[in-house]
């Protein structure tokens, strides 16, 4: 019984083994498709990972959207009216030298 089971497992293993194509110019799409299917299948099988990715995306949304709206006002638009004034201010801030007395 155990021997028959072992033979069946070996047959199944041989059936699932495919000869992997060698990456080359003609097989580039095949390689990209294999990479895509690798990640697609990996994300499908995740259980805890899906929850963690949702948490990460929510945190990124909060950091870049919510915090920007409330804590980082648009300094140039509130203090300067024309594009030339904004350009001059930015150029002045980037090219000024550090004052050692401050």
Helices and strands as residue ranges (DSSP letters): H 2-16, H 28-45, H 48-61, I 62-66, H 67-71, H 75-79, H 83-95
